[in-house]
Amino acid sequence: MQLTVPPGLETPINKRLSSGGYQSPEDVLRRALEAQDAEESWTDEERRALSAHIEEGYLQAERGELIGGAQARREIQGMKDNWREAGANPVSEIRIKARAGDRSGELPSSPSDPVGQE
């Protein structure tokens, strides 16, 4: 299959390629489609859990319970590294926890950590 990329998409694709996180334009497209598929497959319960987690974060910010940007990036990168090392999909981990009856609205910090524990 040949695909013509409109000029408006070349810039974001090239930006992702230059970040080093992608090997090829096909890799960018593959990962974008995987993310879209994962999002479209979320259940209402999973969406509610994510919304609850976002709301809790917002309330923490209102209370001044914030961490610095550099620390947040380190923690997020650590979670991503853990997920990649375990070969896990973060969306699958959230889905598994939600289907297991966990309604806490918490997201796992890594695939092996129980929900809400760090």
C-alpha positions in Angstrom: 0.0 0.0 0.0 1.3 3.4 -0.9 0.2 6.4 1.2 0.4 10.0 0.4 0.9 12.2 3.5 -0.6 15.7 3.4 1.9 18.5 4.1 0.2 19.2 7.4 1.1 15.8 8.7 4.7 15.8 7.6 5.8 18.2 10.3 4.3 16.1 13.3 5.6 12.9 11.8 9.1 14.4 11.3 9.0 15.8 14.9 8.3 12.3 16.3 11.0 10.8 14.1 13.6 13.4 15.3 12.6 12.7 19.0 14.3 9.2 18.6 11.2 7.4 19.8 10.2 6.1 16.4 12.2 4.3 13.8 10.2 5.1 10.6 7.1 6.9 9.4 5.4 3.5 9.4 6.3 3.2 13.1 4.6 6.6 13.8 1.5 5.5 12.0 1.4 2.1 13.6 1.7 3.5 17.1 -0.9 6.2 16.4 -3.4 3.6 15.2 -2.7 1.4 18.2 -3.4 4.3 20.5 -6.6 5.1 18.6 -7.7 1.4 18.7 -7.0 1.3 22.5 -8.9 4.5 23.1 -11.9 3.3 21.1 -12.0 0.0 22.9 -12.3 1.5 26.4 -15.4 0.6 28.3 -17.6 3.2 30.1 -16.2 1.9 33.4 -12.7 2.5 32.2 -13.6 6.0 31.0 -15.1 6.8 34.4 -12.0 5.5 36.2 -9.8 7.7 34.1 -12.1 10.7 34.6 -12.0 10.1 38.4 -8.2 10.0 38.3 -8.1 13.3 36.4 -10.5 14.9 38.8 -8.5 13.8 41.8 -5.4 15.3 40.2 -7.2 18.5 39.6 -8.3 18.7 43.2 -4.8 18.0 44.4 -3.6 20.9 42.2 -6.2 23.2 43.7 -5.0 22.2 47.2 -1.4 23.0 46.2 -0.3 19.4 46.3 1.9 19.6 43.2 5.3 18.3 42.1 7.7 20.1 39.8 7.7 19.5 36.1 11.1 17.8 36.1 10.0 15.4 38.9 6.8 14.6 37.0 8.7 13.9 33.8 11.0 11.5 35.7 8.2 9.7 37.3 6.3 9.3 34.0 9.4 8.2 32.2 10.0 5.6 34.9 6.4 4.3 34.5 6.9 4.1 30.7 10.2 2.3 31.1 8.7 -0.2 33.5 5.8 -0.9 31.1 8.2 -1.3 28.2 10.5 -3.6 30.2 7.6 -5.8 31.2 6.2 -5.8 27.6 2.9 -4.5 29.0 0.4 -2.1 27.5 -0.6 0.6 30.1 -4.2 0.7 28.6 -4.5 -3.1 29.1 -3.3 -2.8 32.7 -6.0 -0.2 33.4 -8.6 -2.3 31.7 -7.6 -5.4 33.7 -7.8 -3.5 37.0 -11.2 -2.0 36.0 -12.7 -5.4 35.0 -11.4 -6.9 38.3 -13.7 -4.6 40.1 -11.3 -1.9 41.2 -13.3 1.3 41.2 -10.7 3.5 42.9 -10.0 5.6 39.9 -6.3 5.1 40.4 -4.0 4.2 37.7 -1.2 1.7 38.3 2.3 3.1 38.6 3.7 0.1 36.8 2.3 -3.2 35.5 3.5 -5.1 38.5 2.3 -2.6 41.2 -1.2 -2.9 42.7 -3.5 0.0 41.9 -2.8 3.0 44.1 0.5 1.8 45.5 3.9 3.2 44.4 
